[in-house]
Amino acid sequence: MPLALATLGLPDLPLDRAAALAAEHGWHGLELRCADDQPVRLGLDADERRHTARLLSRAGLLPLTLASYVGVAAPGPDTPVLAALTAHLRLAADLGCRHLRVFPHGGPGPAAEADRRAVRRLRAAAPQAAALGVRILVETHDSHRAGAALAPLLRRVDHPAVGALWDLLHTWLAGETPEQTHRALGPHLGYVQVKDVASADDLTPLPLGAGILPITDCLRLLPHGAWVAWEYEAPWHPDAAPLAPQLGPGARHLSALLPG
């Protein structure tokens, strides 16, 4: 099974250095954090996008996902959300990414209304995503933390260009077992994002295997060839140990757990 590393865990490194470290330590792809202060951002011009794609190719890494912060269920009008989806889909395609990560961000108010907003917007964006060869993956997060909350929304969208990104931490915090999440999201699953923490009250990222998340139980449910990504939330936890020295042990730990 191929392994991806989220650049979120290396927030201060230039992309070429982050890519070199990932490749050196056995990672096969990257989740590219997309934000205005990051090397990957919407403001990249055509030459910069081509340069970024070549950089990743030379490193031997697949740009698995453009990790955006678009909230597809966010309150408010559809037009800004659809414009953000379009801009991020184009950037993802220009960089050669397979996926665009989005969040729910349903906000306050009835869950049914948040679902309606998300379904409407995802249905509108899905044909463009399919034409660009990019799959939109809604992460189990915030208002739709559980697989059981996200799956009905995805069933209503009912488009192959829209699926789920299973963040193991959030489904665990929602009280789901890996088996329950997999039953809910299996038909829609893009890939799994893992991490480790000490407890529900202390979400400081830990080396893989040093915490209590059911990583082994999660990975044994995945089909052969499924991608697994490690997201290390360094920017939100400045006291966390640096990620770079953990890259080799982390890849070896996941490889030892993966079936096949």
Secondary structure, DSSP 8 states (H G I E B T S, - for coil): --EEEEGGG-TTS-HHHHHHHHHHTT--EEEEEB-TTSSB-TT--HHHHHHHHHHHHHHT-EEEEEEEEEETT-SS-HHHHHHHHHHHHHHHHHHT-SEEEEE----SS-HHHHHHHHHHHHHHHHHHHHHHT-EEEEESBTTB-SHHHHHHHHHHH--TTEEEEEEHHHHHHTT--HHHHHHHHGGGEEEEEE---SBTTB-----TTSS---HHHHHTTS-TT--EEE---GGG-TTS--SGGGHHHHHHHHHHHS--
